[in-house]
């Protein structure tokens, strides 16, 4: 259904998303105000995608103030913060006071779905939310790997019992820190520098 709506939207059709609940009509989509981007890109270009994504998330979902964003996300000392760094990042994207906390009580997936139905260009916001969603998926996957490794190590002790198959492993496994992995991908991309193997495509 979502893919169909996107395709029809590209053809110029208006997707209303209305559904009937009892005798009332309720709109599926939150009315998000259009963006008002500024041309000042200095702060936007200065910070990493991780910082910008966190700022977008905290502003849209948790209504965090500019000063709090400067201190808690960008690490600007409380005696030096004015809120202008994060404010200028948000303003470059086009997010203003009317967008603050607009996705309170929404999930990231619901927000992405909502913004993809809009006529105006929410591309930068959508990209940030997709990166955050992928990051959450990756961290969940990493937790599962760690849990499996712990179970495998415990399974060597005969007194440990777990319902299910026993997994064999040999030697030690070393996992990279997720922060280092993310930075490496930002710098070098997803292709192996030696053989050119592309992890994203495969």
trRosetta pair geometry for C-beta under 8 A, 3 or more apart (Angstrom, degrees):
i j d omega theta_ij theta_ji phi_ij phi_ji
1 4 5.7 -56 -151 35 30 114
1 5 6.5 31 152 -20 65 105
2 5 5.7 -54 -151 34 31 112
2 6 6.5 31 152 -19 65 104
2 113 6.4 -81 -125 -130 124 104
2 116 7.7 48 -173 91 101 143
3 6 5.7 -52 -149 35 33 112
3 7 6.3 34 153 -20 65 106
4 7 5.7 -56 -149 36 30 111
4 8 6.2 25 156 -14 66 108
5 8 5.9 -57 -144 41 29 107
5 9 6.1 35 154 -25 64 107
5 15 4.7 62 -154 -117 100 158
5 17 7.8 42 -130 -75 144 95
5 117 6.4 -30 151 -104 127 96
6 9 5.5 -55 -149 34 29 116
6 10 6.6 31 153 -21 63 102
6 116 6.1 -36 -97 158 104 118
7 10 5.9 -54 -155 31 31 111
7 11 6.8 25 149 -14 63 107
8 11 5.6 -58 -152 39 37 111
8 13 4.1 -44 165 53 96 133
8 15 6.3 111 89 -66 118 105
9 12 7.9 100 179 -29 30 9
9 13 6.4 -86 -82 66 32 76
9 14 8.0 60 -114 -113 71 25
9 15 5.7 -51 -72 -10 97 117
9 116 7.9 150 49 148 166 74
9 117 6.6 -148 -88 -140 148 51
9 119 8.0 -148 -165 -92 104 59
15 117 5.5 -101 75 -150 123 106
16 27 7.6 -98 167 -127 77 90
17 27 6.3 65 95 -167 98 69
17 28 3.7 -104 160 44 112 116
17 29 4.9 78 73 -14 155 105
17 117 6.7 7 -39 -156 136 162
18 25 5.4 0 -171 -175 118 108
18 26 7.4 150 -152 75 68 35
18 27 5.9 -44 -98 -103 71 58
18 28 7.0 -145 -85 -7 19 88
19 25 7.5 157 78 -153 29 64
19 26 6.3 -26 65 64 78 82
19 28 6.1 70 -3 -57 106 101
20 24 7.5 151 -158 83 58 41
20 25 6.0 -40 -102 -100 62 67
21 24 5.4 -22 71 70 85 91
21 25 7.7 138 23 -114 74 18
21 26 5.1 8 10 4 123 120
27 30 8.0 140 110 -75 111 24
27 31 7.6 32 110 -45 155 90
29 114 5.2 143 -144 -134 89 84
29 117 5.7 -101 -105 73 152 148
30 102 6.8 142 141 165 139 93
30 103 7.4 170 57 -98 163 64
30 106 7.2 -79 -16 -70 146 145
30 114 5.6 0 37 -146 91 147
32 99 7.2 43 -165 -120 91 88
32 102 5.7 91 -120 158 87 147
32 114 6.5 106 -19 141 128 119
32 115 6.7 -25 44 -93 161 76
32 118 6.7 -63 63 -81 113 137
32 122 7.7 34 108 -88 143 145
33 96 7.8 -64 97 53 137 101
33 98 4.7 14 18 122 159 127
33 99 6.2 -117 53 -70 106 79
33 102 7.7 -131 16 -100 86 149
34 94 7.8 -65 146 161 62 130
34 118 8.0 157 -102 -177 69 129
34 120 4.6 98 -132 -10 97 169
35 93 6.8 -94 -149 139 131 66
35 94 2.7 55 177 126 104 141
35 95 6.7 -39 -127 -60 91 50
35 99 7.9 24 -102 -64 66 145
35 120 6.3 -176 22 137 87 131
35 121 7.2 -71 38 78 131 67
35 122 6.5 153 -30 -99 125 68
35 125 7.6 -162 -77 -21 132 127
36 91 8.0 -39 95 -153 85 69
36 94 5.0 146 50 -156 31 82
36 96 5.7 7 45 -27 117 128
37 91 7.6 114 -150 156 42 52
37 92 6.3 16 -158 171 87 35
37 93 6.3 -103 -107 137 93 16
37 94 3.7 -49 -61 -68 67 96
38 88 7.6 -82 67 -152 141 67
38 91 4.5 15 4 144 127 99
38 92 5.5 -70 61 -92 87 44
38 94 7.6 173 -6 -85 59 53
39 92 7.9 -1 154 -126 3 77
40 43 7.3 32 133 17 99 94
40 44 8.0 133 114 -1 62 106
40 88 5.8 -72 108 -160 123 107
40 91 7.0 19 56 99 108 115
40 92 6.1 -108 80 -83 65 95
41 44 4.8 -68 -158 50 63 116
41 45 5.3 56 146 -22 93 108
41 92 5.5 108 -104 -137 56 136
42 45 6.3 -68 -150 40 21 102
42 46 6.2 27 153 -33 61 113
42 88 7.2 -20 64 146 86 142
43 46 5.3 -52 -143 25 33 121
43 47 6.9 10 170 -6 65 107
43 84 7.8 -155 -75 134 153 74
43 85 5.3 175 -142 -155 130 60
43 86 7.9 -139 161 -67 139 16
43 88 4.0 99 28 94 145 119
43 89 5.0 -104 121 -58 110 75
43 92 7.0 -169 67 -19 91 134
44 47 7.3 -78 -158 37 22 92
44 52 6.9 60 -148 -108 68 132
44 88 7.2 -121 -36 129 77 84
44 89 5.1 135 -87 -127 67 66
44 92 4.1 -96 -46 79 137 163
44 93 7.3 154 -111 -44 129 77
46 85 8.0 -88 76 -153 138 102
47 51 4.1 -93 171 80 120 138
47 52 5.6 142 99 -49 113 86
47 74 6.8 -72 -108 -114 138 101
47 85 7.9 100 -45 170 132 109
47 89 6.6 -24 34 -97 135 137
48 51 4.9 101 57 6 77 98
48 52 7.1 -147 97 0 42 88
48 186 6.9 -7 -152 -151 109 163
49 52 5.7 -60 -145 43 34 109
49 53 5.8 37 157 -24 70 108
49 128 7.6 -164 -171 -111 85 74
49 131 6.2 -102 155 -177 121 171
49 186 6.8 -166 23 -115 116 122
50 53 5.9 -53 -143 35 25 111
50 54 6.5 24 156 -18 60 107
50 182 6.8 77 -72 143 129 140
51 54 5.9 -59 -152 36 29 110
51 55 6.4 29 152 -21 65 106
51 73 5.9 122 -153 156 77 101
51 74 6.1 71 -160 -94 126 70
52 55 5.6 -53 -149 34 33 113
52 56 6.4 33 154 -19 66 104
52 89 5.9 -150 -120 -173 87 131
52 128 6.4 -111 121 -110 92 121
53 56 5.8 -53 -149 36 31 111
53 57 6.3 29 154 -18 65 108
53 128 4.3 177 -115 -159 73 89
53 129 7.8 171 -149 -63 94 29
53 131 5.2 -100 -102 84 148 122
53 132 5.2 174 172 -58 121 97
53 135 7.9 120 127 -4 155 145
54 57 5.7 -56 -146 38 31 111
54 58 6.0 23 160 -14 67 110
54 73 4.8 174 110 -136 124 123
54 132 8.0 141 -76 -98 49 116
55 58 6.2 -58 -141 41 26 104
55 59 6.1 22 161 -17 63 114
55 69 5.2 71 -128 -163 89 128
55 73 5.5 162 -72 115 77 165
55 74 7.7 29 -74 -46 118 96
55 86 5.2 -166 -138 -144 128 102
55 89 5.6 37 108 99 162 141
55 90 6.6 -128 146 -61 117 91
56 59 6.1 -64 -147 39 23 108
56 60 6.0 6 165 -5 64 116
56 90 7.4 156 -93 -105 63 82
56 93 7.0 86 -98 -41 110 178
56 95 7.1 162 -126 -24 77 161
56 125 6.1 175 -161 -131 135 72
56 128 4.4 46 52 135 158 159
56 129 7.3 -108 120 -56 129 74
57 60 6.4 -68 -140 45 22 98
57 61 5.5 -19 179 17 65 121
57 62 7.6 36 136 6 70 102
57 108 7.6 -25 -121 -99 108 108
57 128 7.3 -149 -43 145 81 113
57 129 7.4 134 -85 -100 87 70
57 132 5.7 125 -71 -104 134 162
58 61 6.8 -63 -116 54 17 88
58 62 5.0 -44 -156 50 58 116
58 64 4.0 -14 153 16 106 137
58 68 7.8 -136 152 110 136 108
58 69 6.1 161 89 -100 134 95
58 72 7.8 166 -139 89 168 124
58 73 6.6 -146 12 -56 150 134
59 62 7.6 -8 -39 57 9 72
59 63 7.1 41 -164 -115 38 24
59 64 5.9 -82 -81 52 48 83
59 69 6.7 4 -63 -77 96 141
59 86 7.7 172 -63 164 124 117
59 90 5.9 150 -110 -105 174 134
59 95 6.3 90 121 144 143 146
59 99 7.2 38 138 111 108 100
59 100 6.0 -80 -179 -119 80 68
59 101 7.8 -98 163 -41 46 49
60 95 7.2 -86 -68 -139 94 141
60 99 6.3 -42 -104 156 81 97
60 100 7.6 -121 -97 -134 34 27
60 101 7.1 161 -177 -75 26 12
60 102 5.8 -46 -154 46 77 87
60 103 4.7 29 150 22 97 113
60 111 7.0 92 139 -146 136 149
60 125 7.6 101 -62 -154 153 118
61 101 7.3 10 148 -128 8 47
61 103 4.9 -43 -90 88 67 102
61 104 6.3 128 -166 -86 45 46
61 106 7.1 -119 -117 60 90 84
61 108 7.9 -39 -74 -78 143 72
61 111 7.6 -79 -77 -57 101 152
62 101 7.0 -73 110 -102 13 80
62 104 7.3 111 -93 -100 27 85
63 100 5.0 75 -132 161 79 89
63 101 3.1 2 -69 -64 108 112
63 104 6.6 -9 -25 -66 108 118
64 68 4.8 -118 -177 90 97 125
64 69 5.4 120 119 -60 117 86
64 72 7.4 -95 -167 52 144 135
65 68 4.6 93 57 9 82 103
65 69 6.9 -142 96 -7 42 87
65 83 6.8 -55 147 -119 89 129
66 69 5.6 -55 -149 35 31 114
66 70 6.4 36 153 -23 65 103
66 83 3.1 79 113 -169 109 106
66 84 7.3 62 161 -52 132 23
66 86 5.0 179 -151 77 71 108
66 87 4.3 9 -131 -58 139 97
66 90 7.6 -112 -102 16 96 137
67 70 5.7 -50 -151 31 32 114
67 71 6.5 19 155 -10 65 108
67 81 5.6 111 -152 131 73 119
67 82 7.3 -87 -101 153 85 16
67 83 4.1 -51 -62 -70 62 106
68 71 5.9 -61 -146 43 32 104
68 72 5.5 1 169 5 72 119
69 72 6.6 -64 -121 51 21 90
69 73 5.1 -21 -167 23 64 122
69 74 6.8 51 141 -4 69 101
69 83 7.3 81 50 -136 95 72
69 86 3.6 106 107 -129 127 173
70 73 7.4 -24 -72 51 7 83
70 74 5.2 -43 -150 47 44 122
70 76 4.4 -41 164 44 93 128
70 81 4.0 144 113 -148 133 117
70 82 7.2 127 -72 50 174 41
70 83 5.5 -123 -17 -94 131 38
70 84 7.7 48 -85 38 138 47
70 85 5.2 112 -113 47 99 109
70 86 5.2 -127 -61 -6 69 111
71 74 7.5 17 -19 55 9 80
71 75 7.5 36 -171 -120 34 14
71 76 5.9 -83 -87 66 45 74
71 77 7.6 19 -122 -175 84 9
71 78 5.6 32 -113 -84 130 72
71 81 5.2 -72 -61 -40 84 167
73 86 6.8 90 61 -93 125 128
74 85 5.5 156 171 108 178 141
74 86 6.3 -145 -19 -59 130 96
76 80 5.6 -119 174 90 93 100
76 81 4.2 121 109 -85 116 94
76 85 6.4 151 -39 17 148 146
77 80 4.6 64 65 20 92 106
77 81 6.7 -163 82 -26 39 89
78 81 5.9 -45 -130 20 30 114
81 85 7.8 -78 -139 17 80 113
82 85 7.9 112 57 -8 81 77
83 86 6.4 -62 -163 50 55 99
83 87 5.4 59 143 -29 80 118
84 87 5.3 -60 -136 44 31 116
84 88 5.9 31 165 -21 69 107
85 88 6.3 -62 -154 34 21 104
85 89 6.8 21 149 -18 60 105
86 89 5.4 -51 -151 33 38 115
86 90 6.3 35 153 -16 69 106
87 90 5.8 -58 -149 40 30 109
87 91 6.0 28 154 -18 67 110
88 91 5.5 -50 -135 40 33 112
88 92 6.3 43 158 -27 63 100
89 92 6.0 -52 -154 28 27 112
89 93 6.9 22 150 -11 61 105
90 93 5.8 -59 -156 39 34 109
90 95 4.2 -80 -174 73 91 106
90 96 7.5 147 137 -75 108 31
90 99 8.0 -171 -176 72 115 129
91 94 7.3 50 -170 -83 33 18
91 95 7.1 -98 -73 60 30 60
91 96 6.9 59 -106 -86 73 74
93 124 4.9 -143 -133 101 95 138
93 125 6.3 106 177 -61 127 82
94 124 7.8 130 18 49 101 127
95 99 4.5 -100 -153 69 83 152
95 100 8.0 112 166 -62 101 60
95 125 7.2 117 -61 -86 115 119
96 99 5.9 104 53 8 49 100
97 100 5.5 -32 -160 -6 44 120
98 102 7.8 42 139 -69 58 120
99 102 5.1 -61 -162 -15 52 131
101 104 4.7 7 -177 -38 87 114
103 106 4.1 -84 -170 49 82 124
103 110 7.7 154 -154 91 106 98
103 111 4.6 9 -128 -96 145 123
103 114 7.9 -177 -105 45 106 149
106 110 4.6 -131 -171 87 95 124
106 111 5.1 111 125 -58 130 88
106 114 7.5 -30 -162 -11 152 142
107 110 4.6 97 53 6 79 102
107 111 7.0 -142 94 -5 43 86
108 111 5.6 -57 -151 36 33 112
108 112 6.4 35 152 -21 67 104
108 129 5.3 174 -167 -168 96 97
108 132 5.9 -141 -133 99 150 115
108 133 5.0 -173 119 -78 136 95
108 136 7.4 159 27 6 152 148
109 112 5.7 -52 -148 34 32 111
109 113 6.4 33 153 -19 64 106
109 133 6.5 102 -70 -119 73 135
110 113 5.7 -53 -148 37 32 113
110 114 6.3 37 152 -23 64 106
111 114 5.5 -53 -149 34 31 115
111 115 6.3 23 157 -14 66 108
111 129 5.9 -137 97 -136 115 153
112 115 6.0 -61 -146 40 28 104
112 116 6.2 30 157 -23 65 109
112 126 6.0 96 -136 -140 80 82
112 129 5.0 -170 -75 114 95 134
112 130 6.6 98 -115 -67 137 74
112 133 7.1 -28 -35 -36 145 147
113 116 5.9 -57 -147 32 27 112
113 117 7.1 25 155 -20 59 106
114 117 6.2 -68 -167 28 31 109
114 118 7.6 39 143 -36 63 99
115 118 5.6 -37 -161 4 46 120
115 122 4.2 -109 -173 95 114 155
115 125 6.1 -134 -145 97 160 118
115 126 5.3 -162 106 -77 133 97
115 129 7.5 134 28 23 145 151
116 122 7.9 -107 -67 63 36 119
116 126 6.6 97 -70 -118 78 138
118 122 5.6 70 57 -10 140 122
122 125 4.6 -51 178 48 90 117
122 126 5.3 97 113 -30 90 99
123 126 5.7 -60 -142 38 26 110
123 127 6.2 27 161 -20 65 106
124 127 5.8 -51 -147 34 29 112
124 128 6.6 32 153 -19 62 105
125 128 5.8 -56 -155 34 32 113
125 129 6.4 25 152 -16 66 108
126 129 5.8 -58 -147 39 32 108
126 130 6.3 34 154 -21 67 105
127 130 5.7 -52 -146 35 31 112
127 131 6.5 32 155 -19 64 104
128 131 5.9 -57 -153 34 29 110
128 132 6.5 27 152 -17 64 107
129 132 5.6 -52 -147 38 34 113
129 133 6.2 38 153 -22 66 105
130 133 5.6 -53 -146 35 31 113
130 134 6.3 31 155 -18 65 105
131 134 5.8 -55 -148 38 30 110
131 135 6.3 35 151 -23 64 107
132 135 5.5 -53 -148 34 31 115
132 136 6.5 33 153 -19 64 102
133 136 5.8 -53 -153 33 32 111
133 137 6.5 32 149 -18 64 104
134 137 5.5 -52 -149 36 35 113
134 138 6.2 35 152 -20 67 105
135 138 5.7 -52 -146 36 30 111
135 139 6.4 29 155 -19 64 105
135 182 7.6 27 -115 -103 105 134
136 139 5.9 -54 -146 35 30 109
136 140 6.5 33 153 -20 63 104
137 140 5.8 -56 -154 34 31 112
137 141 6.5 31 149 -19 65 105
138 141 5.5 -54 -151 35 34 113
138 142 6.3 36 151 -21 67 104
138 178 7.0 137 127 -140 116 120
139 142 5.5 -48 -146 34 35 114
139 143 6.6 42 151 -23 63 100
139 178 6.6 29 -97 -124 81 165
140 143 5.7 -51 -154 31 33 114
140 144 6.8 34 149 -19 63 103
141 144 5.7 -55 -155 33 35 112
141 145 6.6 36 149 -20 67 103
142 145 5.6 -50 -149 33 36 113
142 146 6.4 35 153 -17 66 104
142 175 7.3 120 -150 -176 100 147
142 178 6.2 -60 -66 -73 169 120
143 146 5.9 -55 -149 38 31 111
143 147 6.3 33 152 -20 65 108
144 147 5.6 -54 -147 37 31 113
144 148 6.3 32 154 -20 65 105
145 148 5.8 -56 -150 36 29 111
145 149 6.4 30 152 -20 64 106
145 175 7.0 127 115 -93 133 141
146 149 5.7 -54 -149 35 31 113
146 150 6.4 31 153 -18 65 105
146 175 7.4 -68 -79 -2 88 161
147 150 5.8 -55 -150 36 31 111
147 151 6.4 31 152 -19 64 107
148 151 5.6 -55 -148 37 32 113
148 152 6.3 35 153 -23 65 105
148 167 6.8 9 -178 37 101 158
149 152 5.6 -53 -148 33 31 113
149 153 6.5 29 155 -16 64 104
149 169 7.6 -18 -127 10 70 171
149 173 6.1 -117 -118 54 130 130
150 153 5.9 -55 -149 37 31 109
150 154 6.3 28 154 -15 66 108
151 154 5.8 -58 -145 41 30 109
151 155 6.1 39 153 -32 65 105
151 162 5.9 -9 -156 -16 111 172
151 167 7.5 69 101 32 105 113
152 155 5.6 -49 -148 25 29 117
152 156 7.7 42 151 -29 56 90
152 167 5.1 -63 -99 79 106 103
152 168 7.7 120 -151 -139 111 9
152 169 5.0 40 168 9 148 123
153 156 6.2 -41 -170 10 38 113
154 157 6.0 -55 -172 32 51 107
154 160 4.3 -179 155 -152 93 169
154 162 7.6 86 95 -29 119 124
155 160 5.9 -115 -95 92 33 123
155 162 6.7 -71 -88 22 97 116
155 166 5.2 154 -177 -141 144 98
155 167 7.3 129 30 46 161 65
156 160 8.0 37 49 37 42 128
157 160 4.8 77 78 -4 96 107
169 173 7.0 -52 179 -31 140 115
176 180 5.4 -114 172 79 105 115
176 181 4.9 120 105 -60 127 99
177 180 4.5 81 66 7 93 106
177 181 7.0 -163 89 -10 47 85
178 181 5.5 -54 -147 35 35 115
178 182 6.3 36 156 -21 68 105
179 182 5.9 -56 -151 35 30 111
179 183 6.5 28 153 -17 65 106
180 183 5.8 -55 -147 38 33 110
180 184 6.2 35 154 -22 66 106
181 184 5.8 -57 -150 35 29 112
181 185 6.5 27 153 -18 64 106
182 185 5.8 -55 -151 36 31 110
182 186 6.5 34 150 -21 65 104
183 186 5.5 -53 -150 34 34 114
183 187 6.3 23 156 -12 67 108
184 187 6.0 -62 -147 42 29 104
184 188 5.7 -22 173 25 69 115
185 188 6.8 -71 -118 59 21 77
185 189 6.8 12 -165 -162 57 8
185 190 6.1 24 -142 -76 98 71
188 191 7.9 -127 147 59 86 65
188 193 6.3 -64 -165 -58 127 113
190 198 5.8 62 110 -160 95 74
190 199 4.9 -116 177 51 97 92
190 200 4.3 55 123 -21 161 106
191 196 5.6 -14 179 -157 117 46
191 197 6.7 160 -156 79 66 36
191 198 4.6 -31 -96 -93 85 75
191 199 7.5 -164 -89 5 33 74
192 195 4.9 10 94 49 131 79
192 196 6.1 -42 66 12 83 12
192 197 4.4 30 10 45 122 86
192 198 7.8 -123 5 -66 73 34
192 199 7.7 103 -40 -35 82 92
197 202 6.8 -27 -178 -3 90 146
198 201 4.3 45 101 19 119 110
198 202 6.2 140 84 -7 66 92
199 202 6.2 -67 -136 50 28 98
